[in-house]
């Protein structure tokens, strides 16, 4: 796999440079309490000789009825696993609904009355470090994190650790999510291309011409004017991913914007090297102009912004192209192939920019963090609870209570899980590896089963992923997974990806007050421009209004925090 080249090595906007330099109180070390052994190597899965208690904050959705009748948020398959395997009794310091959790965390921070451990976002992490309320977890991580979790964190090439490192010390345990989820590929009906004698588009102009052919040249052979060249976002989708929601944007125009060097939802460096919000840059205006022309020519779905589910047009065979992540066989593509077994959906890293490079926006690998209250006697307990989750996750039954009931649950998936799985399955198909060769990789949770089933659904030639070389009916579930990996994941392995990270993935103080209104103004203005309901020059008015209504202050705040990380 070619290594992803990070254009802008990013840090979370809320990382700050300084932690408290106060001397520890008498009888207490700087990192651990007097009775704490977290500075010594320990067993990541070892149970305590005597029961210890940890109080946590937890989201509890009052509308969730998935727990069995006799179970509770504190007595269920997840808490019992923690008690039986680690001898840790979990208690609630407080619970809150998903909509109120962040507010309740903020109140706990403001009152300096924390639970022993809790999950926070980057805003709260910064506040906790600034106010010296949380434990240094450097030694805890080094000595108690399981090998699998360490491999997952290391898969981000140091970025996940950077998000929780202050003055060289790890102040939290970061989650890790798939990098592939943030790359929005171009999915194309390859059978339509073949029918019309067209090649895969490499530039935005070629994309436009393929969309024209898909719209005007009867690619499905029905003789009717019943096709859509390029799908667009529905009423629940976004025009593009953004720094707060940087993954899994379906049917947006991320690829088009990136080809123009535009990253409208991200914080970037402008031509002068200054921090800027991508939506205010001239490259964004150029991309909007291009999309506006495509829409005016009828090459983009006429119902963008109002269609309830663009996936329905994929399933029905109307749409020829759309932008989305690698996993779309889990979405409409499986149903599309069920409706039309010849629907040969393939994914590509395209369009390229003017320099012939593929430079998509990239997501943050970490967005949630486990923190431990300073002076809690057993900070390593939180790490052990996370180890237990990853080690036993496959044994839990979500029908007996959703995974959110697991105490301190973070998502741990190797950043390269999709790409690694593709390469592993290729080795199995080539006969150089067997499923058993991957049994020592528990962090890749589905890899062994993927390797066991790949030859059930993939037919020869193994290096051709066209739809005719798959046996869907042998195991439709296994096919969906394998097709997503081998068709959606292969472009990420076979092509150089010069990705662009946002300089920031979290909110500043002014953002918390102003961002909802600023983003609504951005979304409305850009959609109106694309659809021809507003002139292109409304972009300039938007930039001026954005700056005057809080954007200028927000940009200054981003600059100030980033300066502290240098």
N, C-alpha and C positions, 0 to 999 in steps of 0.2 A: 504494500500500500504506500502510495506516495504521501509524504507527510504534509499535513495541512500547514500552509505558510500563514502565520498570523501577521496581517498587515500592521495592526496597531495593538501591541501588547497592552491589554487593558487591565485596569483595576476597578473594583467597584467604587462608585463615586463617594460612598460613605466610609471608605477606609481612611483612617487618620493615622498620623505618624506616632503620636505620643500616647502611651499609657501612663498611669500614675507611677511616679518614681518614689512614692513614700516608702519609708523603711517599714518592714513588717513589725507588727506588735510583738511585745516580749513573749517568748515561748512559742512563737509561730514562725515557720519558714516563709519565704516570699511566695512559694508556690502551693504549699500544702499545709494542712493543719497538723498539729502535733502527732495525732494518731494515724495520719494518712501515709500509706505506703506507695503512693502513685509514682514516686521518683525511683522505685525499684522495679526491675522486670517482674512481670506477673503473668498469670494465665488468663488470656482473653476470654476464656469460657468457664473459668473456675468459679464454683459456688462458694459463698461465704460460709464459714463454720457456724456462725450464728446469724439469724435473720437480721438484715438491716432494712431500714425504711427510707424511701425516697419520695418526696412530695413533688408533684409536677403540675404544670398548667397543661390543659388539654382542650382541644376543640371537641365539642360534642354537639352533633346536629340533632336538635329536638325532633326533627321530622324523620330521622333514621329509625326504621323499625326492623333492622336486619338481625339484631341480637335475639337469640332464643329466649323463651319466656322467663327462664330462671336466671339468665345472665344479666349483668349490669355493666356500665362503663368501667367499673373497678373489679369486676369478677367475670372474666370471659376467657376464651381460649388463649388470648394474647397475654393477659396478665398472669394467667395460670402458668403459661410457658416460662415467663420471667421468674415466677416464684419457684417452680419445680427445678429449673435448670440452674438458677443463680442464687436462689434463696434471698431474693429481693422482694420486699413487700411494697407495692406501688400504692401511693395515696394521692388524693387530689388536694392541691392547695386551692385551686379554683378551676372551674370549667367555664367555657363560653361558647356560644354558637359561632359558626364560621364568620358571620357578618360582624360579630362583636369581639372576636378574639384579639385583634390587634389593638383595639381600644383598651381592652382589659390589661393587656401586656403593658401598654403605655402608662396606665395608672399604677401598676406595680412598680415600674421603673421610677416614676415620679415620687412615689412614697418610700422608695428604697425598702420595699417589702416583697422580696422575690421568693418564689418557690425554690426548692433545691435544684431543679433543672427545668428547662422549658425550651421550646422551639421559637426562634425569633427570625425576623427578616433583617436585611442589612441596615435599615434605619435604626432599628432597636439595638442591633449589635454595636453600632457606633456609639449610641447613647450610653450603653452599659460600660463600654470601655472608657469613655470620657469620665464617667462618674465612679469608676473603680468599684463596680459592684459584682464582677464575675471573676471566676478563678482562671488562672493560667493553666491551659490544658496541654501544654507542650509535652511534658513528661507523660501525662496520661495517654496521649495519642501514641507517643513513641513506644511505650511499654505495654499498652493494653489493646490498642486497635488490632483487630484480627488481620492476618496476612491478606485475606480477600479484600477487606475494606481498604487497606493500604494500597493494594494494586489498583483499585478503582480510583482512589484519590490521585495516585501517581499518573493515571491515564490522562489526566488533564494537563500534563507537562508543567505542573507547578501552579497553574492558575487557581485551582480550588483552594490550595493552601494560602495563596496570596490574599484571597478574599477574607481570611480570618486571621491574618498575621499582622500584628502591631508591635513595632519596635522589636521585630525578630522573634516574637512569641506567638504561639497559636492560642487564641482566646476563645475558640469555639470549634466544633466539629462541623465541617461543611457537608451538605449533600452533594451528589454528583448526578447529572442527568445527561442524556445522550446528546452529543454534538450534532448528530445527523438530524435530529428533530428540528434544528434551526436552519437547515439548508433546504431551500424551496426549489426543487427540480422542475423541469418542464416535462410533463407527461404528455405523450403524443400517441394518437392512433397510427401506429406504424403501417397497418394495413391500408389506411387511407393514403399515406405517403406513397406506398408501393402502387396502389391503384392509379394514382395520378402521375407516377413517374417522378416524384420529388425526392430531394435529399433532406436530411435533418437540418433545420435552419441553424446557422452558426452566429448570425448577427441579428440585430433588431429589424433591419430592413428585410432580411430573409424570413424572419418570423412573420413580418407583416404580409409578405407575399404568400407564405404557406397558409396563413389565416384567410387570405383572400381566396385562395384555391379551395380551401375547406368550406368556405361560405358559398362560393359561386359556381364551382365546377362539379357538383354532384358527387362528392367523394364516396357516399354510401350506395350509389347506384340506383336510387329510387326514382330518379327523374323529377323529384319534387324539390322545392326550395325549403328544405327542412333541417338545415345544419347550422351549427354555431362554430365559427373559427376558433375563438379563444374565449373560454369561460371567464367570468369575473366574480368578485365577491358578492355574496347574498346579503340579506339584511342582518345577518348575525356574524358576518365575517369582516375582515379588515382589508383596506387597500394594500397594506404592507405590515409586516411585523414591526414591533417597536421595542424600545429598551426595557419596557416593563412587561411586555408579552412577546418575547423574542423567539418563541418556538411555535411550530404547528399551525402556521397561518394557511388556511385552505382557500384556494381560488383567488388569492391576491395577485398583485402585479410586482412582487418582490424582484423577480428576475429581470423585468424590464427596467425598473429603477436602477438596479445594480449595474446593468449594462451601460447606463449613462453616467456611472460613477456617482449615483445619487443614493443616499441612505436616509430617507426622510424621517424615519422613526428613531434614529440613533444619534448619539453625541459623537461628533467627529472633529478632526482638525481641519480648519479651512485652508485656503491656499497660502495664508500668511502664518500658518502654524498655530492659530488661536483656536480655542474651544468654540464650537458652533453646533447648533441644532440642525441636523441634516435637512429638515423640512423647509428651512429658510434659505437654502443655498440655490444658486442658479442651475445646478445640475438637476435639481428636482423640477424646476420650471421646464427644462428641456424635455424631461421624461413625461411630464404632464402634457406638453404640447404633442408629443408623439402619440400618447394614448388617446388624446382628444381626436387626433386625425383618424386613428384606427376606429374609434367609436363612430365618428361621423361617416366613415365608409361602410359601416355595418359589419365590421370584422370582429367586434367584441359583443358579447351577449347584450342585447338591448335591455335586459332586465337587471343589470347590475345595480346593487344597492337595494333592490326590492324583492328579488327572487328569494323565496323562503329557503330553498335548498338547491344550490347549483349542482350538487351531486346527482340529483334526479335527471338532469340533462346528460350526465355521463352514463348513467344506467340505461336510459332510453335510447342511447346511440346518437343523440343530437350533437354532442360536443366533440371536437377534434383535438383540443389542447387545453391544458390548465396547469397552473403552478401549485405545487404542494410538496410535502416531505415524502420520504422514501416509503412510508408505510401505507400508502393509499390502497393497496389490495385489501387492507383491513376495512377500508371505507367503501366507496362505490364500485371499485374495479371488479371485485369478485361478483357483485350482482350484475355488472355490465357484461362480464364474460358468461354468466349464467343465461342472460337474455340473448347474447350473440356470441357463440363459442369462437367465432373468428375475430372478435375484437382484440386486436394485438396491441395492447397498451404497453409502451416502453418509456423509460425515463432517461433524461439526458441533462448533463451539466451545460446548459445553454440558455439564453444567448450570451456570447462573449462580448467584452467591451472593445473599444477602438484599438486597444493594444493586443487583442486576441487572447485575453485572460478571462478566466471565470472567477469573479470576485463577489461572491454572495455575502450578505450580512450573516454574522454568526451569533449564536446565542451565548448566554452566560452558562457556564457549567454548574454554577452553584447559586442558589437563591434562598435557601433556608438553612438554619444553623441551630445546633444544640448548644446551649450555654449552661454553665453550672454556677450556682451562687457562690461567691467568695466565702471561704471558711466552712463550706459543707464538708463533713468529715470524710465522705467517700466519693470524691469526684470521678474516680474510675468506674463507679457503678453505672453512670450514664453511658460510658463507652461500652461496657459489657452488655448493656441492654441493646445497644445498636448492633453489636456483634451477634447477639442471639437472634435478632431480627433477620439479618442476612443469612445466617446459618440455617434457620428453620422456616424461612418464608414460604418455601414450596410445600410445607406440610400443613399450612393453615387453610381452612375452608372459608372463603369469603361469604358463603351463604349463611354462615353462623356468626355473622358480624363482620362488617367491612374492615379493611386494613387500617382505617383511621383510628380504630380503637387500640391499636398497638401503642404502648407508651413511648413517647419521644420519637415517633416514627419519622425517619428521613428516607427519601428515595436514594438508593445507591445502585447506580447502573454505570458500568464503565463508559467513559465518554466515547470510546471507540467500539462499543459493543456491536453496532451494525457492521462496521467495516471488518472487525475481527471475525465476526460470524461468517461473512461472505468468504473471506480467505480460508477459513477453516472448512467450510462446506466444499469449496473448490478442491481442497486437498483430499477430502473424503471421496468426492467424485472421481478424482484422478487416481485414487487407490494408494496414495502415499500416507494417508492417515486413516484411523478408524475412530468410531465414536468413543471408544475407551481411552483414546489418547487425550481427551479433553475432560476427563473426570476430575483432574486436579485443578480445574478452573471454575470453582463454584460461583464466582462472581458473574460468570456468563450463564445465567440461570437456565436458559432454554437450549443451550448449545448442544448438549449431549442428545436430547430428544430430537433436536433439529437434524443432527448428524445421523441419527438412527432412521429417520423417516425420509431423508432427501431422495434416496434412490427409489422410494415408493411413488414419488410424484414427478420426478424429473426423468425424462427419457433422453436417449442419445439423439443427436450429439450433445454432450454435456456443456459445451462451450457456446451453444446457441440458445438464448433464452426466449426465443419467439414462442408465441402461445401454442403453436402446433406441437411443440416438443415438451409438453407437460401432460401428465395423466391426472386431470383434476378429479375425476370421479373416484379414484382409488382412496383418497382421503382429502376431502375438501378443506378441512381445517388445517392440515399440514401443508396443503398446497398454498393456501392464503399466506401462511407464514413464510414459506420458502420463496414464493413469487415476490413477496415484498422485499426479502433480503437479496435475492439474486437479480431482480430487475431494478428495484428501487435503491438497493445498496451498492450494486456493482459500479455505477458511475462515480460514487464517492471513493472507490478504491482505484479506479483506472484512470482518473484524471487529476491533474494538479489543481488544488483549490486554494486560491489566494484570498482567503476570507478576511472580512473586516469586522472586528469587534467594536462594540460601542465603548466609548470611554467611561460610560456610567450605565448602570443597570438598576438604579434605585432613585428614590425621590429625595430632594432637599426640602428644607422647611417651607419655602415659598411654593414649591411644587405641590405639597400636600394641600395647600389652600387654593391654588389657581389652576392646577393641571387639568382637571376635568373640563373646565370651560375652554381652556386653550386647545385641548385635544378635540373637543367637539367643533370648535371653529375651524381647525385644520381639516378634519374629516369632511365637514360639510362643504368647505370651499373647494377642496381638491376634487370631490365627487362631482360637484356642479361644473367645474372646469372641464373634466373629462367628458361629461355628458353634453357639453355645449350649452348648459343653462347659465353659464357665467363666462365672461371674456377671459382669455388667458392672462391679461394684465391684472385681473383680480388677485393673482398670486402676489404681486408687489404690494397691494393693499393689505393682504393677509400678513405679510412679513412685518410691515409697519405696525399693524394692530397687535400682532403677537409680541413684538418687542415692548410696546407701550403698556400692554395689559399684564405684564409680569415676566415676559420672556427674557428681557434684558437683565432683570434682577436674578432670575433663575440661572442664566448663563454665568453671571458673576459668582454665584454660589458654587456652581460646578467647578469653575476655575479655581476658586479658593480651596476647595477640598482636594482637588487633584494636585494642587501645589504642595499640599502637606504630605503627599505620598512620594514626592520626588526625592 
